[in-house]
């Protein structure tokens, strides 16, 4: 063991990487505090606590962040309609700053000089974790093992970690046959590594834990009504069995249940990494704060209800209503003239056509005349 170097708060999941990192940090002479955030993953938290203590953690903090994850991270995402590359709903991107914020809180509380994480040196999570830590705790020192030569030269990959785990009595949930890297939270589950690194390979059916295969999903849709205020859901009602939820966490979990039941939300995507190989991590930057403020302002009058049918991997909008909508049926109706003079359209069209006429006049003047 090395000489004592101080206290480090490790973002701990109980998986292969962070379990090995916990023991490795102890080898390097650090006192380790394990921090495990509950953001909705399916986890035996009591077992994770016991495992961390067995591996030598000085303390273990487990916090339930699900409510704040939904209200302070997922709802702003809903307000902004942020969808990455037309498909990905940013489940990992949103969870990391939420987790890092909690990690920093514990580091300050315990007067720890260091924080650490298990993110690789190639991906986005290192950026998400560390930018949040530096923003909220500028003087903190970050230990990123996968960027340290003494770590990555010793552990060239997961097989080396597996051997290290065996040698140090570290129980791990993965085997060399299925070396997935999985990130799960209340919003999604994402996988990478292993055979998934070849984009030609199909994702094995058993990997889908939150959604039923649409082929095996019910043949009768669930019809829901979701009520919005300030751009976020405030109530969901199942129009069939009249089930109703209005708290953010319960509402979100119920929508997950219905969506999963009907196989909604499966995607296969190859992302673009921020460092030149995926999505962004500047949650606590001034520009992100400004954008969220603008989004909040834009959502002041976004209120109303939408009726949905959830069926066979899809969500269909059945109807919508809003007390603050700019939609005016009398104005747009083909059956009622309303407060509109059709003759005005002629002038509008002529104004819009001016640049088109000039463009084609110019093109015609540039065509060489035949002799």
VEXMIZA-990982 format. One line per 10 residues: their letters; for each residue z, x, y of N, C-alpha, C. Coordinates in steps of 0.1 Angstrom, whole numbers. Example, Ala and Ser with C-alpha at 12.3 -4.5 7.8 and 13.67 -1.06 7.14 Angstrom:
2
AS = 78/132/-57/78/123/-45/78/132/-33; 71/128/-22/71/137/-11/79/129/0;
//
This chain:
371
XXXXXXXXXX = 0/8/-12/0/0/0/0/9/13; -8/4/23/-8/12/35/4/9/44; 5/16/55/16/14/64/15/0/70; 26/-6/74/25/-20/80/16/-19/93; 7/-29/94/-2/-29/105/-1/-41/114; 8/-51/110/9/-63/118/7/-75/110; 7/-86/117/5/-99/110/-8/-105/113; -14/-110/103/-28/-116/104/-27/-131/99; -33/-140/106/-35/-154/101/-49/-155/95; -49/-158/82/-62/-159/75/-66/-173/73;
XXXXXXXXXX = -78/-176/77/-84/-190/75/-86/-190/60; -78/-198/53/-77/-197/38/-82/-210/32; -90/-209/22/-95/-221/15/-90/-222/0; -85/-210/-5/-81/-210/-19/-92/-207/-28; -104/-205/-23/-116/-201/-31/-116/-186/-35; -127/-182/-40/-128/-168/-45/-127/-158/-33; -135/-160/-23/-135/-150/-12/-122/-149/-5; -116/-160/0/-104/-159/8/-92/-155/-1; -92/-159/-14/-81/-155/-23/-81/-139/-24; -93/-134/-26/-94/-119/-27/-91/-112/-14;
XXXXXXXXXX = -96/-118/-3/-93/-113/10/-78/-112/13; -71/-123/9/-56/-123/11/-50/-111/4; -53/-109/-8/-48/-97/-15/-52/-84/-9; -65/-83/-5/-70/-71/1/-63/-68/14; -61/-78/22/-54/-76/35/-40/-71/32; -33/-76/22/-20/-70/18/-21/-56/14; -32/-52/7/-34/-38/3/-35/-29/15; -41/-35/26/-44/-27/38/-31/-25/47; -21/-33/43/-8/-31/50/-5/-43/60; -12/-54/59/-10/-65/68/0/-75/62;
XXXXXXXXXX = 8/-81/70/15/-93/65/6/-105/68; 4/-113/57/-6/-124/58/0/-137/59; -4/-145/69/-1/-159/70/-13/-167/66; -13/-176/56/-24/-183/52/-25/-197/60; -36/-200/65/-38/-212/72/-49/-220/66; -45/-232/61/-54/-241/54/-55/-254/62; -67/-257/67/-69/-270/74/-75/-280/65; -69/-292/66/-74/-304/59/-84/-311/68; -97/-309/66/-107/-316/73/-114/-326/64; -108/-330/54/-113/-340/45/-119/-335/32;
XXXXXXXXXX = -117/-322/29/-122/-317/16/-113/-322/5; -119/-323/-7/-112/-327/-19/-104/-315/-24; -91/-314/-21/-84/-302/-24/-70/-305/-28; -65/-298/-38/-51/-299/-42/-43/-290/-33; -38/-295/-22/-32/-287/-11/-18/-281/-16; -11/-288/-24/1/-283/-30/-2/-271/-38; -12/-272/-47/-16/-260/-55/-21/-249/-47; -28/-252/-36/-33/-241/-28/-22/-234/-21; -12/-241/-17/0/-235/-10/7/-225/-20; 9/-230/-33/16/-223/-43/8/-210/-46;
XXXXXXXXXX = -5/-212/-47/-14/-200/-50/-13/-189/-39; -13/-194/-27/-13/-184/-16/1/-176/-16; 12/-184/-18/25/-177/-19/25/-167/-31; 20/-172/-42/20/-163/-54/12/-150/-51; 1/-151/-43/-7/-140/-40/-1/-131/-30; 10/-135/-23/17/-126/-14/17/-131/0; 12/-143/3/13/-147/17/27/-149/22; 30/-144/34/43/-145/40/47/-159/43; 37/-167/48/39/-181/51/26/-188/48; 26/-201/46/14/-209/44/16/-221/53;
XXXXXXXXXX = 6/-224/62/5/-236/70/-7/-244/66; -4/-257/63/-14/-266/59/-13/-278/69; -24/-280/76/-24/-290/87/-35/-301/84; -32/-313/86/-41/-324/84/-49/-326/98; -61/-321/98/-69/-322/111/-79/-333/110; -79/-342/100/-90/-351/98/-91/-361/110; -81/-366/116/-82/-375/127/-88/-368/139; -83/-357/143/-89/-350/154/-103/-345/152; -106/-342/139/-119/-338/136/-129/-349/139; -125/-361/135/-134/-373/137/-134/-376/152;
XXXXXXXXXX = -123/-377/159/-123/-382/172/-127/-372/183; -125/-359/180/-127/-349/190/-140/-340/187; -145/-341/175/-157/-333/172/-168/-342/167; -165/-351/157/-176/-359/152/-181/-370/161; -171/-376/169/-176/-387/178/-184/-381/189; -181/-370/195/-191/-364/205/-204/-361/199; -205/-358/186/-217/-356/179/-225/-369/178; -218/-380/175/-224/-393/175/-230/-397/188; -222/-394/199/-226/-398/212/-239/-390/216; -240/-378/212/-251/-370/216/-264/-371/207;
XXXXXXXXXX = -262/-378/196/-273/-380/186/-279/-366/182; -270/-357/180/-274/-343/177/-278/-342/162; -290/-340/159/-295/-338/145/-303/-325/145; -299/-316/137/-306/-303/136/-318/-303/128; -329/-298/133/-342/-298/126/-345/-311/119; -342/-322/126/-345/-336/122/-338/-341/110; -329/-333/104/-323/-338/92/-308/-335/91; -304/-323/95/-290/-318/93/-280/-323/103; -269/-329/99/-260/-335/108/-248/-326/113; -250/-313/111/-241/-303/116/-227/-304/111;
XXXXXXXXXX = -225/-308/98/-212/-309/93/-203/-297/93; -209/-285/90/-202/-273/90/-200/-268/104; -211/-269/112/-210/-265/126/-199/-271/134; -196/-284/131/-186/-291/139/-172/-288/133; -171/-285/120/-158/-283/114/-152/-270/118; -160/-259/119/-155/-246/121/-147/-244/134; -152/-249/145/-144/-247/157/-131/-255/157; -131/-267/149/-119/-275/147/-109/-267/139; -113/-260/129/-104/-252/120/-99/-240/128; -108/-233/135/-105/-221/143/-94/-224/153;
XXXXXXXXXX = -96/-236/160/-86/-240/170/-72/-241/164; -71/-247/152/-58/-248/146/-53/-234/142; -62/-226/137/-58/-212/133/-52/-204/145; -59/-206/156/-54/-199/168/-40/-204/172; -39/-217/171/-26/-223/175/-14/-216/167; -17/-215/154/-7/-209/145/-5/-194/148; -16/-187/151/-15/-173/154/-6/-171/167; -8/-179/177/0/-178/189/15/-182/186; 16/-192/178/30/-197/175/38/-186/167; 31/-179/158/37/-169/149/37/-155/155;
XXXXXXXXXX = 31/-154/168/29/-141/175/22/-131/166; 11/-136/159/3/-127/151/-8/-121/160; -10/-108/158/-20/-101/166/-34/-102/161; -35/-106/148/-48/-106/142/-51/-120/136; -64/-123/135/-68/-135/127/-79/-129/118; -82/-136/107/-92/-132/97/-98/-144/91; -110/-142/85/-118/-153/78/-126/-147/67; -132/-155/59/-140/-151/48/-155/-152/50; -159/-155/62/-174/-156/65/-181/-143/63; -194/-145/58/-202/-133/56/-207/-127/69;
XXXXXXXXXX = -212/-115/68/-218/-109/80/-232/-113/82; -238/-122/74/-252/-126/76/-253/-140/82; -242/-148/81/-243/-162/84/-238/-166/98; -237/-179/99/-233/-185/112/-218/-186/114; -210/-188/102/-196/-191/103/-188/-180/110; -192/-168/109/-185/-157/116/-186/-159/131; -197/-164/136/-199/-167/150/-191/-179/154; -191/-189/146/-184/-201/150/-169/-199/151; -163/-192/140/-149/-189/140/-145/-179/152; -153/-169/153/-148/-158/162/-150/-162/177;
XXXXXXXXXX = -161/-169/180/-163/-173/194/-151/-183/198; -148/-192/189/-136/-201/192/-123/-193/194; -121/-183/185/-109/-175/186/-108/-168/199; -119/-161/202/-119/-153/215/-118/-162/227; -124/-174/227/-123/-183/238/-109/-188/240; -101/-191/229/-88/-197/230/-77/-186/230; -80/-174/225/-70/-164/224/-77/-150/226; -80/-148/239/-89/-136/243/-84/-123/238; -71/-121/237/-65/-108/233/-64/-106/218; -68/-116/210/-66/-115/196/-76/-105/190;
XXXXXXXXXX = -72/-98/179/-81/-89/172/-85/-96/159; -98/-95/156/-103/-103/145/-107/-93/134; -103/-96/122/-106/-88/110/-116/-96/102; -128/-91/101/-139/-98/94/-143/-89/82; -137/-90/71/-139/-81/60/-153/-79/56; -161/-89/56/-175/-88/51/-184/-80/61; -178/-76/73/-185/-66/82/-179/-52/82; -169/-50/73/-162/-37/73/-167/-29/61; -173/-17/63/-178/-9/53/-169/-7/41; -156/-5/44/-146/-3/33/-145/-15/24;
XXXXXXXXXX = -149/-27/29/-148/-39/21/-162/-42/14; -172/-42/22/-185/-46/16/-191/-35/7; -187/-23/9/-192/-12/0/-184/-13/-13; -172/-18/-13/-164/-20/-25/-168/-33/-32; -171/-43/-25/-175/-56/-31/-189/-59/-27; -199/-56/-36/-213/-57/-32/-217/-72/-34; -209/-80/-40/-213/-94/-42/-202/-101/-50; -205/-113/-54/-195/-122/-60/-190/-116/-74; -199/-109/-81/-195/-104/-94/-184/-94/-92; -185/-85/-81/-174/-76/-78/-161/-83/-75;
XXXXXXXXXX = -162/-94/-67/-150/-102/-64/-144/-108/-76; -152/-112/-85/-147/-118/-98/-139/-107/-105; -144/-95/-106/-137/-84/-113/-124/-81/-106; -124/-81/-93/-112/-78/-85/-102/-89/-87; -107/-101/-88/-98/-113/-90/-91/-111/-104; -99/-108/-114/-93/-106/-128/-83/-95/-128; -86/-84/-121/-77/-72/-121/-64/-75/-114; -65/-84/-104/-53/-87/-96/-46/-101/-100; -50/-107/-111/-44/-119/-115/-47/-131/-105; -58/-131/-99/-62/-141/-90/-70/-152/-97;
XXXXXXXXXX = -64/-164/-98/-72/-175/-104/-83/-180/-95; -95/-182/-100/-106/-186/-91/-113/-198/-97; -119/-207/-89/-125/-219/-94/-139/-218/-97; -145/-206/-96/-160/-205/-99/-161/-195/-110; -173/-196/-116/-177/-187/-127/-190/-181/-124; -194/-169/-130/-206/-163/-127/-218/-172/-130; -216/-183/-138/-228/-192/-141/-231/-201/-130; -221/-204/-121/-224/-213/-110/-217/-208/-97; -222/-197/-92/-216/-191/-81/-220/-197/-67; -218/-210/-66/-221/-216/-54/-211/-213/-43;
XXXXXXXXXX = -215/-212/-31/-206/-212/-19/-207/-226/-13; -195/-233/-14/-195/-247/-10/-186/-249/3; -191/-257/12/-183/-261/23/-182/-276/23; -170/-281/22/-167/-296/21/-158/-300/32; -161/-312/38/-152/-318/47/-154/-333/47; -148/-340/56/-149/-354/56/-163/-359/60; -171/-350/66/-184/-353/70/-195/-350/60; -193/-340/52/-204/-336/43/-199/-326/33; -208/-322/24/-207/-311/15/-220/-303/16; -219/-290/18/-231/-282/18/-229/-270/8;
XXXXXXXXXX = -240/-266/3/-240/-255/-7/-250/-245/-4; -247/-232/-7/-256/-221/-6/-253/-211/-17; -261/-201/-18/-259/-189/-27/-264/-193/-41; -263/-183/-50/-267/-186/-64/-282/-189/-65; -286/-198/-73/-300/-201/-75/-306/-208/-63; -297/-213/-54/-302/-220/-42/-308/-210/-32; -306/-197/-34/-313/-187/-25/-328/-187/-27; -332/-192/-38/-347/-194/-40/-351/-208/-37; -358/-210/-25/-361/-223/-21/-369/-232/-30; -375/-225/-40/-383/-232/-50/-375/-240/-60;
XXXXXXXXXX = -362/-235/-62/-354/-241/-72/-348/-255/-67; -347/-264/-76/-341/-277/-73/-326/-277/-74; -320/-284/-65/-305/-285/-65/-301/-293/-78; -292/-287/-86/-287/-295/-98/-281/-308/-94; -283/-318/-102/-278/-331/-99/-263/-331/-98; -256/-323/-106/-241/-323/-105/-235/-318/-92; -243/-312/-83/-238/-307/-71/-235/-318/-61; -242/-330/-63/-240/-341/-53/-227/-348/-56; -217/-345/-48/-203/-351/-51/-200/-363/-42; -206/-364/-31/-203/-375/-21/-213/-387/-22;
XXXXXXXXXX = -224/-385/-29/-234/-395/-29/-239/-398/-44; -241/-411/-47/-246/-415/-59/-261/-413/-59; -267/-409/-70/-282/-408/-71/-288/-422/-67; -297/-422/-57/-303/-435/-53/-309/-443/-64; -314/-436/-74/-319/-442/-86/-309/-451/-93; -296/-446/-93/-285/-452/-100/-276/-461/-91; -280/-462/-78/-272/-469/-68/-274/-484/-70; -265/-492/-64/-265/-507/-66/-279/-513/-62; -282/-524/-68/-295/-531/-65/-293/-542/-55; -281/-543/-49/-277/-552/-39/-272/-544/-27;
XXXXXXXXXX = -278/-546/-15/-273/-538/-3/-260/-542/2; -253/-534/9/-242/-537/17/-246/-539/31; -243/-550/37/-246/-553/51/-234/-552/60; -235/-543/70/-224/-540/79/-227/-543/93; -216/-546/101/-217/-547/115/-208/-536/121; -214/-527/129/-206/-517/136/-206/-520/151; -194/-520/156/-192/-523/171/-189/-509/178; -196/-507/189/-195/-495/197/-189/-498/210; -182/-488/215/-177/-487/229/-177/-473/234; -183/-471/246/-185/-457/251/-192/-448/241;
XXXXXXXXXX = -201/-454/234/-210/-447/225/-205/-443/212; -193/-447/208/-187/-444/195/-183/-456/188; -183/-456/175/-178/-468/167/-163/-471/169; -160/-484/171/-146/-488/173/-142/-498/162; -152/-503/155/-149/-513/145/-161/-514/135; -158/-515/122/-168/-518/112/-164/-530/104; -173/-539/101/-170/-551/93/-181/-552/83; -177/-553/70/-186/-556/59/-189/-571/60; -202/-575/62/-206/-589/64/-205/-596/51; -204/-589/40/-202/-596/27/-188/-599/24;
XXXXXXXXXX = -180/-589/22/-166/-592/18/-156/-592/29; -161/-590/41/-153/-591/54/-143/-580/55; -145/-569/48/-136/-557/50/-138/-552/64; -127/-548/71/-127/-544/85/-118/-532/87; -124/-522/94/-116/-511/99/-118/-508/113; -108/-504/121/-109/-501/135/-104/-487/139; -95/-481/131/-91/-468/134/-102/-458/131; -103/-447/139/-114/-438/138/-115/-432/124; -104/-427/119/-104/-421/105/-108/-430/94; -101/-442/94/-103/-452/84/-118/-457/84;
XXXXXXXXXX = -123/-459/96/-136/-464/98/-146/-454/93; -144/-441/96/-154/-431/92/-153/-429/77; -141/-430/71/-140/-428/56/-147/-440/49; -146/-452/55/-152/-464/49/-167/-463/49; -172/-458/60/-187/-457/61/-192/-446/52; -184/-436/50/-187/-426/39/-187/-432/26; -178/-441/23/-177/-447/10/-189/-456/7; -193/-463/17/-205/-472/16/-218/-464/15; -219/-454/24/-231/-445/23/-232/-438/10; -221/-433/5/-221/-426/-7/-225/-435/-19;
XXXXXXXXXX = -220/-447/-19/-222/-457/-29/-237/-459/-31; -245/-459/-19/-259/-462/-19/-268/-450/-19; -262/-438/-20/-270/-426/-20/-276/-421/-7; -269/-425/4/-274/-421/17/-270/-408/21; -279/-400/27/-275/-387/33/-278/-374/26; -286/-375/15/-290/-363/8/-301/-356/15; -300/-343/17/-311/-335/23/-311/-321/16; -323/-315/17/-325/-302/12/-332/-294/24; -325/-284/29/-330/-277/41/-328/-262/40; -337/-255/46/-335/-241/48/-334/-238/63;
XXXXXXXXXX = -322/-235/67/-319/-234/81/-323/-220/87; -323/-220/100/-325/-208/108/-312/-203/113; -308/-191/109/-295/-186/113/-295/-181/127; -284/-182/134/-283/-178/148/-286/-163/150; -282/-155/141/-284/-141/143/-298/-136/139; -307/-146/137/-320/-142/135/-324/-147/121; -315/-151/113/-320/-155/99/-318/-169/99; -296/-196/121/-292/-209/117/-286/-216/129; -277/-225/130/-273/-233/141/-262/-226/150; -258/-232/161/-250/-225/171/-235/-227/169;
XXXXXXXXXX = -227/-219/177/-213/-220/176/-205/-219/189; -211/-223/200/-205/-222/213/-197/-234/217; -189/-239/209/-182/-252/212/-173/-251/224; -166/-240/226/-156/-238/237/-162/-231/249; -175/-230/249/-181/-223/261/-182/-233/273; -183/-227/285/-184/-236/297/-196/-246/296; -207/-241/291/-219/-249/290/-218/-261/280; -210/-258/269/-208/-269/260/-198/-279/265; -188/-274/273/-179/-284/279/-186/-292/289; -195/-286/297/-203/-293/307/-212/-304/300;
XXXXXXXXXX = -219/-300/289/-228/-309/282/-220/-321/277; -208/-318/271/-200/-329/266/-195/-339/277; -192/-333/288/-188/-341/300/-200/-350/304; -212/-345/304/-224/-353/308/-226/-363/298; -225/-360/285/-227/-370/274/-217/-381/275; -204/-378/278/-194/-388/280/-198/-398/291; -203/-392/302/-207/-400/314/-219/-409/310; -228/-404/302/-240/-411/298/-236/-423/288; -225/-422/282/-221/-432/272/-212/-443/278; -209/-443/291/-200/-453/296/-204/-468/294;
XXXXXXXXXX = -217/-470/294/-222/-484/292/-228/-486/278; -226/-476/269/-231/-478/256/-221/-486/247; -223/-499/247/-214/-508/240/-222/-519/233; -216/-524/223/-223/-535/216/-221/-535/201; -230/-542/194/-229/-542/179/-242/-540/173; -242/-534/161/-255/-532/154/-252/-537/139; -261/-545/134/-260/-549/120/-269/-540/111; -264/-536/100/-271/-526/92/-271/-531/77; -282/-527/70/-283/-528/56/-283/-514/50; -274/-512/41/-273/-498/34/-277/-500/20;
XXXXXXXXXX = -288/-493/16/-295/-497/3/-304/-485/-1; -301/-481/-14/-310/-471/-20/-314/-459/-12; -304/-452/-7/-306/-440/1/-310/-442/15; -311/-454/20/-315/-456/34/-306/-466/41; -307/-465/54/-299/-474/63/-310/-481/72; -310/-494/71/-320/-502/79/-312/-510/89; -317/-510/102/-312/-518/112/-317/-532/111; -308/-542/111/-311/-556/110/-312/-563/123; -302/-559/132/-302/-565/145/-292/-558/154; -293/-560/167/-284/-554/176/-282/-563/188;
XXXXXXXXXX = -270/-561/195/-267/-568/207/-258/-559/216; -259/-561/229/-251/-553/238/-249/-561/251; -237/-562/256/-235/-568/269/-240/-560/281; -243/-547/279/-247/-539/290/-262/-534/288; -269/-541/279/-283/-536/276/-292/-539/288; -302/-530/290/-312/-532/300/-323/-541/295; -322/-544/282/-333/-553/277/-331/-567/282; -342/-573/288/-342/-586/294/-353/-594/287; -349/-603/278/-358/-611/270/-368/-619/279; -363/-625/290/-372/-632/298/-383/-623/305;
XXXXXXXXXX = -379/-611/307/-388/-602/314/-399/-597/304; -395/-594/292/-405/-588/283/-413/-599/274; -408/-611/274/-413/-621/265/-428/-624/268; -436/-626/258/-450/-630/259/-451/-645/262; -440/-652/261/-440/-667/262/-435/-671/276; -428/-662/283/-422/-666/296/-426/-655/306; -431/-659/318/-435/-649/328/-424/-642/334; -413/-649/337/-401/-642/342/-404/-636/356; -396/-627/360/-397/-621/374/-407/-610/373; -419/-613/371/-430/-603/369/-443/-609/373;
XXXXXXXXXX = -450/-601/381/-464/-606/386/-474/-597/378; -482/-603/369/-491/-595/361/-502/-588/369; -505/-593/381/-515/-586/389/-510/-572/393; -497/-570/393/-492/-557/397/-496/-546/387; -499/-550/375/-502/-540/365/-516/-533/368; -525/-540/374/-538/-534/378/-536/-522/387; -528/-524/397/-526/-513/406/-518/-501/400; -509/-504/391/-501/-494/384/-511/-486/375; -520/-493/368/-530/-486/359/-539/-477/368; -543/-482/379/-552/-474/388/-545/-461/393;
XXXXXXXXXX = -533/-462/396/-525/-450/401/-524/-440/389; -521/-445/377/-520/-437/366/-533/-430/362; -544/-437/365/-557/-432/361/-563/-421/370; -556/-419/382/-562/-410/392/-564/-396/387; -554/-391/380/-555/-377/375/-565/-376/364; -566/-387/356/-576/-387/345/-591/-387/351; -593/-395/361/-606/-395/368/-610/-382/373; -600/-375/380/-602/-362/386/-605/-352/376; -597/-352/365/-599/-342/354/-613/-343/349; -617/-355/346/-631/-357/340/-642/-354/350;
XXXXXXXXXX = -639/-357/363/-649/-353/373/-651/-338/374; -640/-331/373/-640/-316/373/-647/-311/361; -644/-316/349/-651/-312/337/-666/-314/338; -670/-325/343/-684/-328/344/-691/-319/354; -684/-315/365/-691/-306/374/-692/-292/369; -685/-288/359/-685/-275/353/-695/-273/342; -701/-284/337/-711/-283/327/-724/-278/332; -729/-267/327/-742/-262/333/-753/-272/331; -761/-274/342/-772/-283/341/-784/-277/334; -791/-284/325/-802/-279/318/-814/-278/327;
X = -822/-268/326/-834/-266/335/-846/-274/329;
//
